[in-house]
Structure formats: C-alpha cells, structure tokens
Amino acid sequence: MISPLVAVTGASGAVGGRVAARLARTGVPVRLLGRDPSRLPRLPGTVAAPPAAYGDGEAMHRALDGAHTLFLVSAHESPGRVLEHTTAVDAALAAGVERIVYVSFLGAAPDATFTFARDHWHTEAHIRMTGVRHTFLRDSWYLAGLPAMTATDGVLRGPAGEGRVSAVSHEDIADSASAVLLDEGAVHDGVTYALTGPEAFTLAEAAAELSRRTGREIRYVPETREEAYASRAGYGAEEWEVAGWVTSYEAIAAGELDTVSDAVPTLTGRPAESLADYLRRNPESYRHLLMDA
Ligand SMILES: NC(=O)c1ccc[n+]([C@@H]2O[C@H](COP(=O)([O-])OP(=O)(O)OC[C@H]3O[C@@H](n4cnc5c(N)ncnc54)[C@H](OP(=O)(O)O)[C@@H]3O)[C@@H](O)[C@H]2O)c1
C-alpha cells in the first residue's frame, strides 16, 4: 500500500523540522512547507512545496495539493494569527487534505490567561467545525524557554508567583507528533493530547536546577504585573506582544499550566524528559549563563 502524503508546515523551525526529520527516516512521503524554501532542511525523501504563508490561501492550496495529512504548526504570534490559521485550514480542505494534526497550547480556552492560548482555542474550534479528521497536540511551555528566558545576570523574572509549569521538550513533542502522524488508524481522531513534561515545577525550582547545572546562583524573581510590563518596556515590542509574554507567566501563577499528562509516555513508549534531563542533554541552552561564557 502506498503511504499517504504528509505535509509538514513550520519545517524550517524547531518543532516542524524535528517532525520532518523523524518522518523522513521512516520513508513515508513528506512535503515540507515554508515561507522561504531556502530555510527548509534538506532531508532525503522529502520534497519542498512552493513557498506558502498561512495567510495566503492560494499559495497554501498550491502547496498542499495532493497531500492527505497536514501537520500544522502554529504561526509566529501576531494580531492576525487566528485568521492566518483558519485560512490555512480552509485552503487545506479545498486542496483535498483529509486529516489535520494541529500544534496547540496547554489550557487553550477563549478566556485563557495567556492571551496567545486564546488563538489556539479559536483555531481548534474552526478545525472542529469543518468536520475534518483532526488531532490537537496541546504543548506546555517549552523546556528550552527556561534557560532562554533567564537573563545573563542569572535572574529569571516574571509574574508567575508560586505557580507550577509542566514544561515539555521539543524532542518529546516531535516524537509524540510523529507517533500520531504515522498512525493512520482512527485512534487519534478527535483526540486532544496535553503534551507535558513528567512534572510541574515552580520557577524557583527551575532556577535551582539551573544553578546546579551552571554552578552559579540563578534566582527566580517574581514580578508584579506592573513590574513585568516595566521590565519588558525597553524591548521595542508592540503592546499585544508584551501582553503575550507577561500573561504566559501569569498563566503559571493562575495554575493553568500545571497539568501533568501521560500523553508523551503513552504515545512514545518512554518517559517524558524532565528539566534536569533536558539541561544535561542540551548544555548549549544555558551557555549564556556560564560565568566564563
Ligand atoms: N510552547 C511554547 O512554549 C511556545 C513558545 C514559543 C512559540 N510557540 C508556538 O509554537 C510554534 C512552533 O514552535 P517552534 O519552536 O517550532 O517555533 P520556530 O522554531 O520559530 O518555528 C516556527 C515555524 O513556523 C513557521 N511559520 C511561522 N509563521 C508562519 C506563517 N504565518 N506562515 C507559514 N509558516 C509560518 C516558520 O517558518 P518561516 O521559516 O517561514 O519563518 C517556522 O518554520 C511557534 O510558531 C509558536 O506559535 C510555543
């Protein structure tokens, strides 16, 4: 039997690139989508689609023509992100796509504290409404974000209070997504998986883990909302974007990101990666925190 063609969006990025590499290794036919083909990885057995941005329905239709399954990575955040996503979904259906696996966010809800998580809920609702076969992968915060958001002064700042976050690795997301994509049966249809790490920790605990790895004191400094907006005011970002950054911490404080799910072990057949595992395997993630860096 010929395997159905899987179209992988975001293939130039961290999640999509990993998924594309995994699928390519299995020999299923894969088409890579991106806005700029020169940024797409060169992987044996994969073909690059003509350039397509989600918001360009005609380009997406062309890029997806003949594909059976769409792996849809959420777009870079923007005020128009839901429309970009729904345009991509509608183009996919018009092009004949029969199944969509969408990368969503933990706790997606119309009134989620994390403003960007609301986009995911609206995108999910649109996909559900079309009646297409679908699976939603609701990722927690990325583990990679914890060292990345710790400043070189050794401080992780944000209004997360004493809340907990069940952060997950890109590898676990990619392995879980690949397991879903490679299983053509109906078992994943209509299912929403929370992709989380094996535990939920406070940012103070994350700072302690970073201290152990780096050998210097890393501190979590809880901010008030006002302090959080003030400390990010100099980045030159627009209001909606700063609100997204700040509310991602406030969602932790509100207890909206502390779900620990067994979806990663169930889908991959092995335990999910912890923050300690992640840091051990990715020393480059905290290089900027080393005193002699
Ligand atoms: N869970 C978390 O903690 C977390 C954190 C940050 C972001 N996210 C969300 O998760 C997504 C995937 O994460 P990632 O780490 O893989 O991000 P990434 O490395 O930045 O990759 C994003 C990918 O999406 C593509 N893309 C972005 N906007 C697009 C658009 N409008 N049309 C077509 N392609 C578009 C990019 O392609 P180009 O080469 O064309 O730019 C890139 O390949 C992000 O895009 C964001 O929505 C989640």
The ligand as a MOL file (V3000), in Angstrom:
LIG
                    3D

  0  0  0     0  0            999 V3000
M  V30 BEGIN CTAB
M  V30 COUNTS 48 52 0 0 0
M  V30 BEGIN ATOM
M  V30 1 N 5.0100 26.0590 23.7620 0
M  V30 2 C 5.8040 27.1200 23.8420 0
M  V30 3 O 6.4660 27.3770 24.8580 0
M  V30 4 C 5.9450 28.0210 22.6520 0
M  V30 5 C 6.9030 29.0240 22.7010 0
M  V30 6 C 7.0570 29.8340 21.5770 0
M  V30 7 C 6.2450 29.6500 20.4740 0
M  V30 8 N 5.3150 28.6490 20.4720 0 CHG=1
M  V30 9 C 4.4350 28.4100 19.3000 0
M  V30 10 O 4.8030 27.1470 18.7490 0
M  V30 11 C 5.1340 27.2970 17.3540 0
M  V30 12 C 6.1940 26.3090 16.9460 0
M  V30 13 O 7.3000 26.4320 17.8030 0
M  V30 14 P 8.7880 26.3040 17.2370 0
M  V30 15 O 9.6620 26.2310 18.4310 0
M  V30 16 O 8.8500 25.2680 16.1990 0 CHG=-1
M  V30 17 O 8.9420 27.7400 16.5660 0
M  V30 18 P 10.0070 28.2040 15.4240 0
M  V30 19 O 11.2730 27.4420 15.5450 0
M  V30 20 O 10.0470 29.6830 15.5000 0
M  V30 21 O 9.3090 27.7500 14.0740 0
M  V30 22 C 8.1010 28.3010 13.6350 0
M  V30 23 C 7.8600 27.7770 12.2440 0
M  V30 24 O 6.5850 28.2270 11.7840 0
M  V30 25 C 6.7350 28.8390 10.5050 0
M  V30 26 N 5.7830 29.9490 10.4360 0
M  V30 27 C 5.6130 30.9140 11.3660 0
M  V30 28 N 4.6500 31.7450 10.9730 0
M  V30 29 C 4.2030 31.2990 9.7700 0
M  V30 30 C 3.2270 31.7500 8.8500 0
M  V30 31 N 2.4860 32.8500 9.1120 0
M  V30 32 N 3.0490 31.0520 7.7120 0
M  V30 33 C 3.7940 29.9530 7.4350 0
M  V30 34 N 4.7370 29.4660 8.2660 0
M  V30 35 C 4.9390 30.1480 9.4260 0
M  V30 36 C 8.1690 29.3360 10.4580 0
M  V30 37 O 8.5740 29.3430 9.1090 0
M  V30 38 P 9.4610 30.5040 8.4310 0
M  V30 39 O 10.7550 29.8330 8.0480 0
M  V30 40 O 8.6620 30.8720 7.2460 0
M  V30 41 O 9.6190 31.6100 9.4360 0
M  V30 42 C 8.9010 28.2610 11.2490 0
M  V30 43 O 9.2250 27.1590 10.4230 0
M  V30 44 C 5.5270 28.7700 17.2210 0
M  V30 45 O 5.3830 29.2160 15.8740 0
M  V30 46 C 4.5680 29.4290 18.1760 0
M  V30 47 O 3.2740 29.5810 17.5990 0
M  V30 48 C 5.1550 27.8340 21.5310 0
M  V30 END ATOM
M  V30 BEGIN BOND
M  V30 1 1 1 2
M  V30 2 2 2 3
M  V30 3 1 2 4
M  V30 4 1 4 5
M  V30 5 2 4 48
M  V30 6 2 5 6
M  V30 7 1 6 7
M  V30 8 2 7 8
M  V30 9 1 8 9
M  V30 10 1 8 48
M  V30 11 1 9 10
M  V30 12 1 9 46
M  V30 13 1 10 11
M  V30 14 1 11 12
M  V30 15 1 11 44
M  V30 16 1 12 13
M  V30 17 1 13 14
M  V30 18 2 14 15
M  V30 19 1 14 16
M  V30 20 1 14 17
M  V30 21 1 17 18
M  V30 22 2 18 19
M  V30 23 1 18 20
M  V30 24 1 18 21
M  V30 25 1 21 22
M  V30 26 1 22 23
M  V30 27 1 23 24
M  V30 28 1 23 42
M  V30 29 1 24 25
M  V30 30 1 25 26
M  V30 31 1 25 36
M  V30 32 1 26 27
M  V30 33 1 26 35
M  V30 34 2 27 28
M  V30 35 1 28 29
M  V30 36 1 29 30
M  V30 37 2 29 35
M  V30 38 1 30 31
M  V30 39 2 30 32
M  V30 40 1 32 33
M  V30 41 2 33 34
M  V30 42 1 34 35
M  V30 43 1 36 37
M  V30 44 1 36 42
M  V30 45 1 37 38
M  V30 46 2 38 39
M  V30 47 1 38 40
M  V30 48 1 38 41
M  V30 49 1 42 43
M  V30 50 1 44 45
M  V30 51 1 44 46
M  V30 52 1 46 47
M  V30 END BOND
M  V30 END CTAB
M  END
